Amino acid sequence: MRKKYEIHEIDDKGRPRYFVMQTNSKRSYGECAGYSYDRPEARMILGLARGAERRRHAKLAKRQAKQREENSARRAELRSEIDMDSILYTSWGYDQTNVEFYQVVGTYGKFGVELRRIGAQTIKATGPDSSRIRPAKGLFIEPKIRKTVGSHGVRIGSSQTAWPAGERESFHCSWGH
C-alpha cells in the first residue's frame, strides 16, 4: 500500500520547498518530487511526515477527549434535573410551532427515562392560529416510551428533542402561516 505525504520546508536560502513523497509502507524509501532518494534521506523525510501526522492525531485526540468530558458533564447535569413526574417539552416544526409535553413516569440505569406523552391545556388564544398552552400533568395520551438522556436533551424522534420545562407557566404554539 502506498501512502502520500506532502512536506513543506525551507531551504538554506529561506526559500520554501515542496515535496510530495509516495512511500511503500514496507520500505523506508520513496520518491520526492519525481526524484528517487537514497534510504537515509527518505527516512528523514518520512520521519518528518510521520511526526507531523502524530502531532495532528494527538491534537485531535485531545480535542475529542475534552469534548467528551464536556458532553458527559452536560449529560449528568441534565439528568439531575429530570426526576419522577418531571415535565419535558418539545418544540418543533418548520412553518409552525408544535409543542408536545412528556411526563417522566420512571427511570432506569444511569441515564434512562420512561416517558408518557401528556395533553396540553389552552390558556389563551393569541390569534386565529396560535395560542399559549401549558402541560396537563397526569393526562396521558400515549403509551410509555423508553429514552436516554443525552448531552443536548432527550431525543424523542428525528426532529424532536425534549428538555425540562422547569418553572415555565406557558408555551407558545402556532399552526398557521
N, C-alpha and C positions, 0 to 999 in steps of 0.2 A: 504494500500500500504506500503510495507516495503522498507526502504532505508538502504543502506550500507555505513558506514563511516569507513575509515581507519585512525587510530590515531597513531602517533609516539610520545613517550615521554620518558623522562629519569627518572629512579627511584632514591631512596635515595643514592645508591652507585655509581651513574653515569653510570649505565648500561642502554642501550636502551630497552624499552618495546614496543611491537607492539600489538595493539588491533584491532580487526575487530568487529565492532558493527553493528548489524542489529536492526532497531527500527521500531515500528509501529507508523505511523505519528499521531495517535490519542492519544497515551500514551507516557509518558516520561520515559519508562524503556526499556531495551533491553538486548541483550546477548553480552558479550565481551569475545572473545577468548574461547567460549564454556561455560562460567560461567554466571549464571544469577546474575545480580547486583540488589541491592535494589534501590528504587527510588532516593534518594539523589545522590548516586554515578553515576547512569545512567544519571541523569540530568546534572551533572558536565561534564561528558564525551561528552554527546550530545551537550552541550553548547560550548565546545571546538571545536567540529567538525563544528557546525553551524557558529561559529565565524570565523574559517579558511575559510569556504566557502564564507561568506560575504566579507572577505578581498580579496579573489580571484576575486569575481564578481566586487567589487569596482575597483580593479586594471585594470581588463579587460574593464570595462565601461570607465574609464579614458583614457585608450589607444585608444579605439574606438572613443571617443569624439575628441581626438587630431587628429586622422587620418581623421575624417570627416571635421574638421577645415582646415587641410592642403589641402584636396581634394577640398573643397569649394573655397579656395584661388586660387589654381591652375586653377580651372574651370573658375573663374571670370577673372583671368589674361589671359587665353587663349581666352575667349570670347571677351575681349577688343582688342585683336589682329585681330579679324575677323570682317571686315567691308564689306559693299556693294562692290561688284566687286573684293573682295579678291580672290586669287587663293589658293586652298588647293591641296595637293598631297597625294597619297597613294603609298606605295612601298611594294609589297608582292610577294610571290612565293617561292617555295622550291628550285628547281634546276635552277631557272631563276629569274630575277628581273623584275617584271611587274610594271610599273609606270603609274598611271592614274591621271588625273587632274580634278578638280571640281572648278567651279566659283560660288561664292555666289551671288544669284540673289534676295535675300530677307531675312528678319529676322522677327521673331515673338516671343513674350514673352520675358522672360529674357535670355534664353539660346537656343532658337530655330533658326535654319538657313534653308533657302531654297537653294538647290544646283542644278546645272546642270553640267553634265559631259561635258568636252570640249576636243577637239582633241589636238594632240601634233605635233610639227614640229621637224624634224630631223635636227640637227645642223651639226653633223659629225659622219660618220660611224667609229667606233673604232675597228672593226673586222668583220669577216664574219657573226657573230651572235650577235653583240652588237653595241650600238650607244649612243651618247649624244643627249638628246631631251630637248625641252622647251615647256611650255604650249602655246597653240594658243588661246589667250583670245578672247572671243566672238564667237568662232567656236563651237557651241553647237551640240552635237551628241546624246544626250539622253534627255528625258523629265525631268521636275523638280521633285526633291525628297525633303522631309522634314526630317531633322535630328536634334538631340540635341547635343549641345557641352557638352562633359564630361571633367573630370579632366585629361584625357590622350589623348584627341583629339576628333574628330567627328567620331563616329562609322558608317562606311558605310555598312559593311557586316560582316559575321562571321570571315573572315580573312583579313579585310581591316579597317584601321583606317586612317583618313585624318588629316594632320597637315598643318598649314600655310606655304606656300612656301617661304614667306619672300622675300629677295633680291637675292635668288639663280638664277644664269643665266641658268644653265642646270642641267640635271639629267641623271644618268647612267641607261641604260635599256639593258638587255640581255635576250635572249630567247634560248640559246644553252647550251651545257654541258661543 
